[in-house]
Structure formats: structure tokens, C-alpha cells
């Protein structure tokens, strides 16, 4: 009889341990903060920043404030194999279809972010020909979702300083760097 009670107790404890509770997927507190994209380019050299407010309530609902379309532009010159090259790029970054989910993986809490990031630009390239600049090309381009989604931001890092996801793409002229930062603070109830 004691053996049956022990086996039933063990079975019930295993069921309880394996049963995923609704509360395990919720933060239990309200948070607010910023999700920021820092887009930088090496040639031509420029930087553009897009920020959006993010609010997370205690039940795990994530709300983003839609960011405005943000412009980028830059112009640089450099010597490439004895040729003096000048490049000007200008365009815009639009972010849409923002959604987030509070998640717990391997005992750590994360904010999973899905979004669509679209860059539309115009690139002009010139070469110096002893006395004047000669235009080599004028090309429009589009780049969609330079980083795969969902992006996973660790909550502990976002609360201490920042949680970061990033990546880079290389083209004929330079490197495009995309750095997403999430910074959160608990909402204090006064």
C-alpha cells in the first residue's frame, strides 16, 4: 500500500512539474521602454536611427508605437585602386507589422519581435576625371528585412542595460550594419 501511495505521489509530482502554467509565460509586471534600430553604412558613411516605444503589460501583451518613416543620407569620397570615387546615398526606412510575444526558453525570459523593415534608396556614383566628376551610375534599390524575424531579446539584458540583435550585409561599395537594441524599465505604480 505504501508503495502504491509513493508511486501515485511520484506520478502526480511529475504531472505537476510537466504541466506548463499560464503564469510561466507572463511577466507578472508592467514594463516600458524603447526598441531602436541603428542603421550604419561604411561607404558612403552615415548613420540613421529609428526608435519606437514598447509597452509590455503584466499579462504579456506587447504594444508597439508605430515609428515614423525615417530618412537616411550620406556622401563620401575615397580612393579605390587609383580612382577617386564619390558616392551619395539617400532614402528612407519604414518599419511596419510590429508584433511581440513574451516567451520563456531554458528558464530565461525573452521578448520575441516580428516586424517588416523596408529600406528604399537611391545611390549615385561618380569618378573624378582630372578636372571634373563624371557620373558612373544612378541606381534605386530596395532592401526588405535585413535581419530574420523573430528577433529574440533577453529581458534580463534589456533591464540591466540593453538587449541587442544585429547583423550586417556587404555590397560592392561597403557594409550595411543593422543593430537593434531593446531597453526596458519596470513601470512603478505610484
Backbone as CSV, one residue per row, in Angstrom:
resi,resn,N_x,N_y,N_z,CA_x,CA_y,CA_z,C_x,C_y,C_z
1,UNK,0.820,-1.191,0.000,0.000,0.000,0.000,0.872,1.266,0.000
2,UNK,1.904,1.251,0.806,2.810,2.391,0.861,3.480,2.597,-0.494
3,UNK,3.745,1.461,-1.160,4.378,1.534,-2.481,3.436,2.187,-3.492
4,UNK,2.164,1.880,-3.451,1.172,2.465,-4.363,1.030,3.967,-4.094
5,UNK,0.999,4.339,-2.817,0.897,5.763,-2.460,2.132,6.514,-2.958
6,UNK,3.300,5.894,-2.815,4.536,6.510,-3.272,4.530,6.683,-4.796
7,UNK,4.087,5.654,-5.526,4.032,5.733,-6.983,3.025,6.777,-7.460
8,UNK,1.860,6.839,-6.801,0.845,7.836,-7.166,1.375,9.241,-6.879
9,UNK,2.033,9.424,-5.741,2.606,10.736,-5.401,3.662,11.152,-6.418
10,UNK,4.527,10.194,-6.801,5.561,10.475,-7.787,4.934,10.845,-9.128
11,UNK,3.915,10.100,-9.534,3.229,10.371,-10.794,2.583,11.758,-10.782
12,UNK,1.929,12.115,-9.675,1.292,13.439,-9.578,2.327,14.556,-9.587
13,UNK,3.484,14.339,-8.930,4.512,15.380,-8.953,5.086,15.561,-10.348
14,UNK,5.232,14.470,-11.100,5.707,14.590,-12.475,4.696,15.329,-13.343
15,UNK,3.421,15.031,-13.160,2.390,15.736,-13.918,2.412,17.227,-13.612
16,UNK,2.556,17.568,-12.355,2.591,18.970,-11.960,3.830,19.659,-12.515
17,UNK,4.975,18.977,-12.478,6.211,19.574,-12.992,6.161,19.766,-14.501
18,UNK,5.517,18.860,-15.219,5.468,18.948,-16.674,4.343,19.837,-17.174
19,UNK,3.390,20.133,-16.305,2.258,20.962,-16.716,2.714,22.406,-16.817
20,UNK,2.634,22.967,-18.012,3.053,24.342,-18.230,1.932,25.257,-17.767
21,UNK,2.236,26.101,-16.825,1.233,27.004,-16.291,1.162,28.269,-17.117
22,UNK,-0.021,28.851,-17.192,-0.241,30.095,-17.925,0.666,31.195,-17.377
23,UNK,0.866,31.217,-16.050,1.679,32.258,-15.426,3.144,32.176,-15.835
24,UNK,3.608,30.985,-16.259,5.002,30.839,-16.668,5.322,31.664,-17.901
25,UNK,4.305,32.018,-18.705,4.529,32.750,-19.940,4.227,34.235,-19.795
26,UNK,3.960,34.698,-18.599,3.626,36.100,-18.360,4.704,36.757,-17.520
27,UNK,4.944,38.043,-17.772,5.983,38.724,-16.998,5.593,38.982,-15.545
28,UNK,4.298,39.141,-15.264,3.874,39.426,-13.897,4.067,40.873,-13.485
29,UNK,4.710,41.692,-14.328,4.928,43.118,-14.086,4.697,43.857,-15.388
30,UNK,4.508,45.167,-15.269,4.422,46.021,-16.455,5.804,46.605,-16.739
31,UNK,6.139,46.694,-18.032,7.409,47.270,-18.467,7.151,48.280,-19.574
32,UNK,8.042,49.247,-19.680,8.022,50.183,-20.800,9.461,50.402,-21.249
33,UNK,9.612,50.817,-22.494,10.967,51.041,-22.975,11.002,51.422,-24.438
34,UNK,12.185,51.268,-25.029,12.397,51.619,-26.431,13.030,50.458,-27.187
35,UNK,12.541,50.265,-28.406,13.179,49.379,-29.360,13.751,50.301,-30.434
36,UNK,15.054,50.205,-30.673,15.742,51.142,-31.560,16.534,50.387,-32.627
37,UNK,16.408,50.858,-33.862,17.243,50.370,-34.955,18.289,51.431,-35.254
38,UNK,19.548,51.030,-35.230,20.644,51.902,-35.644,21.193,51.321,-36.944
39,UNK,21.002,52.055,-38.038,21.468,51.628,-39.354,22.683,52.456,-39.728
40,UNK,23.818,51.798,-39.960,25.038,52.499,-40.338,25.589,51.896,-41.629
41,UNK,26.310,52.725,-42.344,26.911,52.304,-43.613,28.354,52.786,-43.631
42,UNK,29.266,51.961,-44.203,30.690,52.317,-44.205,31.083,53.198,-45.385
43,UNK,30.493,52.988,-46.577,30.798,53.844,-47.728,29.593,53.879,-48.639
44,UNK,28.937,55.012,-48.729,29.230,56.264,-48.033,28.940,56.127,-46.546
45,UNK,29.594,56.956,-45.771,29.482,56.867,-44.324,28.274,57.655,-43.837
46,UNK,27.379,56.955,-43.132,26.252,57.636,-42.489,25.648,56.735,-41.425
47,UNK,24.773,57.336,-40.645,24.054,56.621,-39.600,22.638,57.178,-39.542
48,UNK,21.668,56.288,-39.343,20.284,56.691,-39.172,19.682,55.861,-38.039
49,UNK,18.837,56.501,-37.221,18.274,55.837,-36.045,16.748,55.938,-36.073
50,UNK,16.100,54.803,-35.831,14.636,54.743,-35.724,14.314,54.161,-34.351
51,UNK,13.475,54.863,-33.578,13.094,54.371,-32.249,11.587,54.272,-32.145
52,UNK,11.139,53.289,-31.374,9.713,53.141,-31.131,9.491,52.710,-29.685
53,UNK,8.435,53.222,-29.104,8.105,52.864,-27.724,7.495,51.471,-27.707
54,UNK,7.833,50.713,-26.667,7.251,49.387,-26.469,6.738,49.318,-25.031
55,UNK,5.530,48.804,-24.881,4.930,48.603,-23.558,4.530,47.143,-23.432
56,UNK,4.849,46.552,-22.290,4.513,45.156,-22.014,3.730,45.146,-20.712
57,UNK,2.516,44.591,-20.752,1.758,44.559,-19.501,1.987,43.230,-18.785
58,UNK,1.519,43.156,-17.561,1.807,42.012,-16.702,1.264,40.694,-17.247
59,UNK,0.268,40.758,-18.117,-0.274,39.516,-18.691,0.501,39.080,-19.937
60,UNK,1.479,39.883,-20.370,2.305,39.506,-21.509,1.926,40.161,-22.820
61,UNK,0.921,41.030,-22.801,0.540,41.737,-24.024,1.604,42.777,-24.362
62,UNK,2.051,42.779,-25.624,3.108,43.681,-26.087,2.501,44.663,-27.082
63,UNK,2.730,45.964,-26.839,2.204,47.006,-27.719,3.358,47.908,-28.154
64,UNK,3.484,48.108,-29.484,4.493,48.995,-30.040,3.816,50.253,-30.558
65,UNK,4.480,51.397,-30.381,4.012,52.626,-31.020,4.645,52.660,-32.412
66,UNK,3.821,52.840,-33.431,4.306,52.840,-34.815,5.308,53.968,-35.028
67,UNK,6.544,53.644,-35.468,7.539,54.702,-35.695,7.288,55.409,-37.025
68,UNK,7.723,56.662,-37.144,7.593,57.361,-38.426,8.605,56.816,-39.437
69,UNK,8.345,57.055,-40.709,9.329,56.743,-41.743,10.534,57.659,-41.494
70,UNK,11.729,57.086,-41.527,12.945,57.820,-41.178,13.888,57.892,-42.376
71,UNK,14.423,59.072,-42.636,15.321,59.281,-43.772,16.762,58.909,-43.412
72,UNK,17.515,58.527,-44.425,18.960,58.376,-44.282,19.622,59.016,-45.498
73,UNK,20.842,59.523,-45.301,21.613,60.060,-46.418,23.066,60.214,-46.004
74,UNK,23.909,60.131,-46.995,25.332,60.299,-46.758,26.067,60.421,-48.067
75,UNK,27.213,61.110,-48.003,28.049,61.272,-49.180,29.498,61.176,-48.734
76,UNK,30.281,60.372,-49.451,31.697,60.170,-49.107,32.526,59.993,-50.369
77,UNK,33.829,60.261,-50.209,34.797,60.033,-51.286,35.910,59.157,-50.742
78,UNK,36.489,58.348,-51.656,37.689,57.604,-51.279,38.388,57.099,-52.534
79,UNK,39.650,56.758,-52.353,40.447,56.211,-53.454,40.249,54.699,-53.489
80,UNK,39.892,54.211,-54.689,39.743,52.777,-54.899,40.576,52.420,-56.122
81,UNK,41.679,51.703,-55.898,42.582,51.289,-56.978,42.942,52.462,-57.903
82,UNK,43.465,53.523,-57.334,43.908,54.727,-58.068,42.782,55.546,-58.690
83,UNK,41.546,55.234,-58.383,40.408,56.016,-58.858,39.772,56.732,-57.666
84,UNK,39.496,58.001,-57.855,38.820,58.780,-56.821,37.315,58.642,-57.057
85,UNK,36.621,58.019,-56.096,35.198,57.704,-56.223,34.412,58.495,-55.184
86,UNK,33.275,59.023,-55.614,32.351,59.705,-54.700,30.999,58.997,-54.810
87,UNK,30.393,58.719,-53.659,29.073,58.081,-53.624,28.154,58.902,-52.732
88,UNK,26.921,59.077,-53.204,25.869,59.683,-52.379,24.700,58.709,-52.346
89,UNK,24.214,58.446,-51.124,23.033,57.604,-50.947,22.022,58.368,-50.130
90,UNK,20.758,58.211,-50.514,19.675,58.794,-49.727,18.468,57.892,-49.866
91,UNK,17.652,57.892,-48.831,16.478,57.040,-48.869,15.719,57.079,-47.568
92,UNK,14.904,56.043,-47.361,14.063,56.010,-46.168,13.963,54.591,-45.617
93,UNK,13.701,54.538,-44.315,13.488,53.280,-43.597,12.063,53.296,-43.086
94,UNK,11.296,52.276,-43.427,9.940,52.168,-42.872,9.811,50.830,-42.160
95,UNK,9.197,50.881,-40.995,9.004,49.692,-40.171,7.507,49.519,-39.968
96,UNK,7.024,48.308,-40.218,5.592,48.049,-40.090,5.363,46.625,-39.573
97,UNK,4.102,46.302,-39.397,3.675,44.968,-38.961,4.405,44.519,-37.687
98,UNK,4.488,45.422,-36.720,5.168,45.143,-35.456,4.307,44.247,-34.570
99,UNK,4.920,43.210,-34.042,4.238,42.382,-33.041,5.288,41.796,-32.113
100,UNK,4.892,41.525,-30.898,5.814,40.974,-29.925,5.165,39.923,-29.069
101,UNK,5.988,39.043,-28.541,5.496,37.964,-27.683,6.487,37.743,-26.552
102,UNK,5.960,37.697,-25.338,6.763,37.363,-24.165,6.937,35.859,-24.162
103,UNK,8.169,35.373,-23.988,8.398,33.932,-24.031,9.447,33.543,-23.002
104,UNK,9.417,32.282,-22.617,10.388,31.749,-21.677,11.027,30.530,-22.322
105,UNK,12.376,30.555,-22.432,13.121,29.436,-23.024,14.298,29.115,-22.119
106,UNK,14.441,27.845,-21.798,15.547,27.392,-20.945,15.632,28.193,-19.650
107,UNK,14.491,28.542,-19.087,14.451,29.260,-17.821,14.730,30.749,-17.920
108,UNK,14.917,31.269,-19.130,15.199,32.691,-19.315,14.047,33.331,-20.078
109,UNK,13.767,34.596,-19.747,12.659,35.310,-20.383,13.159,36.131,-21.563
110,UNK,12.358,36.121,-22.637,12.698,36.826,-23.872,11.498,37.590,-24.399
111,UNK,11.784,38.640,-25.144,10.773,39.290,-25.954,11.089,38.924,-27.394
112,UNK,10.150,38.242,-28.052,10.297,37.873,-29.452,9.603,38.943,-30.278
113,UNK,10.324,39.537,-31.219,9.800,40.651,-32.009,9.744,40.257,-33.485
114,UNK,8.576,40.429,-34.075,8.383,40.272,-35.521,8.066,41.638,-36.093
115,UNK,8.607,41.926,-37.261,8.331,43.198,-37.930,8.762,43.108,-39.376
116,UNK,8.343,44.100,-40.145,8.819,44.255,-41.515,9.615,45.544,-41.568
117,UNK,10.865,45.435,-42.019,11.748,46.592,-42.154,12.078,46.745,-43.634
118,UNK,11.765,47.920,-44.192,11.953,48.178,-45.622,12.854,49.393,-45.803
119,UNK,13.947,49.226,-46.557,14.812,50.341,-46.937,14.642,50.589,-48.428
120,UNK,14.379,51.829,-48.789,14.288,52.232,-50.186,15.267,53.381,-50.380
121,UNK,16.148,53.249,-51.367,17.162,54.274,-51.528,17.553,54.530,-52.965
122,UNK,18.361,55.566,-53.120,18.918,55.953,-54.409,20.418,56.151,-54.218
123,UNK,21.229,55.482,-55.056,22.687,55.570,-54.952,23.239,56.196,-56.229
124,UNK,24.016,57.274,-56.071,24.717,57.930,-57.178,26.208,57.721,-56.983
125,UNK,26.895,57.325,-58.065,28.335,57.069,-58.015,29.012,57.923,-59.084
126,UNK,30.080,58.629,-58.664,30.868,59.452,-59.584,32.337,59.046,-59.503
127,UNK,33.065,59.323,-60.577,34.510,59.123,-60.617,35.156,60.436,-61.055
128,UNK,36.278,60.796,-60.413,36.987,62.031,-60.754,37.824,61.796,-62.013
129,UNK,37.659,62.698,-62.983,38.370,62.575,-64.261,39.235,63.820,-64.475
130,UNK,40.276,63.943,-63.708,41.262,65.019,-63.738,40.708,66.417,-63.471
131,UNK,39.607,66.801,-64.090,39.084,68.158,-63.930,37.648,68.215,-63.404
132,UNK,36.946,67.091,-63.454,35.532,67.116,-63.050,35.064,65.718,-62.654
133,UNK,33.893,65.717,-62.007,33.261,64.453,-61.640,32.410,63.956,-62.809
134,UNK,32.542,62.668,-63.133,31.731,62.025,-64.166,30.845,60.991,-63.480
135,UNK,29.545,61.107,-63.714,28.616,60.174,-63.079,28.714,58.805,-63.742
136,UNK,28.945,57.779,-62.896,29.033,56.406,-63.392,27.686,55.700,-63.345
137,UNK,26.904,56.002,-62.299,25.605,55.326,-62.182,24.679,56.068,-61.236
138,UNK,23.387,55.818,-61.446,22.335,56.260,-60.528,21.377,55.082,-60.436
139,UNK,21.328,54.450,-59.258,20.574,53.217,-59.091,19.649,53.337,-57.888
140,UNK,18.373,52.989,-58.094,17.469,52.886,-56.949,17.494,51.437,-56.464
141,UNK,17.267,51.258,-55.182,17.317,49.910,-54.611,16.324,49.786,-53.464
142,UNK,15.988,48.551,-53.155,15.133,48.222,-52.016,15.750,47.050,-51.277
143,UNK,15.628,47.092,-49.974,16.112,46.005,-49.127,15.040,45.740,-48.083
144,UNK,14.538,44.518,-48.055,13.483,44.178,-47.097,14.003,43.156,-46.097
145,UNK,13.694,43.400,-44.841,14.032,42.512,-43.727,15.486,42.044,-43.736
146,UNK,16.413,42.968,-43.465,17.822,42.584,-43.437,18.167,41.593,-42.328
147,UNK,17.323,41.497,-41.295,17.522,40.505,-40.229,16.303,39.595,-40.163
148,UNK,16.548,38.323,-39.949,15.457,37.351,-39.859,14.655,37.571,-38.574
149,UNK,13.373,37.395,-38.673,12.486,37.505,-37.515,11.920,36.133,-37.193
150,UNK,11.556,35.875,-35.955,11.549,36.835,-34.864,12.951,37.056,-34.287
151,UNK,13.157,38.294,-33.841,14.387,38.618,-33.131,14.129,38.339,-31.654
152,UNK,15.097,37.744,-30.973,14.949,37.379,-29.558,15.793,38.303,-28.694
153,UNK,15.129,39.049,-27.816,15.814,39.958,-26.903,15.671,39.412,-25.481
154,UNK,16.782,39.181,-24.819,16.743,38.659,-23.451,16.322,39.768,-22.491
155,UNK,15.298,39.503,-21.716,14.710,40.503,-20.818,15.709,40.972,-19.763
156,UNK,16.467,40.065,-19.157,17.448,40.469,-18.134,18.432,41.495,-18.684
157,UNK,18.899,41.285,-19.914,19.833,42.233,-20.532,19.161,43.577,-20.797
158,UNK,17.901,43.532,-21.277,17.167,44.770,-21.570,16.935,45.586,-20.307
159,UNK,16.792,44.928,-19.157,16.571,45.632,-17.890,17.873,46.165,-17.296
160,UNK,18.987,45.453,-17.514,20.268,45.894,-16.947,20.888,47.022,-17.762
161,UNK,20.926,46.878,-19.074,21.479,47.927,-19.933,20.774,47.909,-21.283
162,UNK,20.989,46.845,-22.064,20.309,46.704,-23.346,20.439,45.267,-23.838
163,UNK,19.431,44.824,-24.566,19.489,43.544,-25.275,19.671,43.882,-26.744
164,UNK,20.536,43.142,-27.433,20.922,43.512,-28.798,20.746,42.336,-29.755
165,UNK,20.230,42.653,-30.943,20.231,41.737,-32.091,20.802,42.533,-33.253
166,UNK,21.616,41.899,-34.063,22.190,42.658,-35.165,22.759,41.772,-36.246
167,UNK,23.159,42.439,-37.308,23.765,41.752,-38.424,24.261,42.757,-39.436
168,UNK,24.954,42.263,-40.459,25.467,43.158,-41.494,25.375,42.487,-42.860
169,UNK,25.309,43.336,-43.881,25.284,42.899,-45.271,26.340,43.682,-46.021
170,UNK,27.047,43.022,-46.925,28.083,43.668,-47.712,27.631,43.756,-49.164
171,UNK,27.894,44.907,-49.792,27.639,45.040,-51.223,28.928,45.494,-51.910
172,UNK,28.845,45.915,-53.155,30.043,46.298,-53.911,30.803,47.467,-53.304
173,UNK,30.128,48.329,-52.544,30.751,49.562,-52.078,31.055,49.585,-50.590
174,UNK,30.292,48.861,-49.784,30.527,48.963,-48.351,29.723,47.952,-47.560
175,UNK,29.654,48.217,-46.273,28.966,47.321,-45.347,27.771,48.054,-44.750
176,UNK,26.618,47.389,-44.745,25.408,47.878,-44.082,25.297,47.153,-42.752
177,UNK,25.239,47.899,-41.651,25.119,47.297,-40.325,23.765,47.661,-39.719
178,UNK,23.098,46.647,-39.171,21.791,46.828,-38.549,21.896,46.357,-37.105
179,UNK,21.674,47.283,-36.171,21.787,46.958,-34.746,20.481,47.336,-34.065
180,UNK,19.750,46.322,-33.605,18.504,46.539,-32.869,18.803,46.461,-31.383
181,UNK,18.309,47.445,-30.619,18.521,47.484,-29.167,17.177,47.581,-28.457
182,UNK,17.022,46.798,-27.421,15.829,46.879,-26.579,16.271,47.272,-25.184
183,UNK,15.674,48.355,-24.672,15.933,48.828,-23.312,14.578,48.903,-22.603
184,UNK,14.471,48.255,-21.440,13.223,48.223,-20.681,13.435,48.681,-19.253
185,UNK,12.383,49.257,-18.675,12.351,49.561,-17.248,10.988,49.113,-16.709
186,UNK,10.963,48.637,-15.454,9.674,48.288,-14.863,8.840,49.555,-14.656
187,UNK,7.537,49.437,-14.838,6.645,50.564,-14.580,6.326,50.547,-13.100
188,UNK,6.659,51.632,-12.425,6.374,51.694,-10.988,4.964,52.239,-10.781
189,UNK,4.258,51.620,-9.893,2.902,52.064,-9.574,2.984,53.013,-8.389
190,UNK,2.671,54.268,-8.641,2.753,55.288,-7.566,1.531,55.276,-6.700
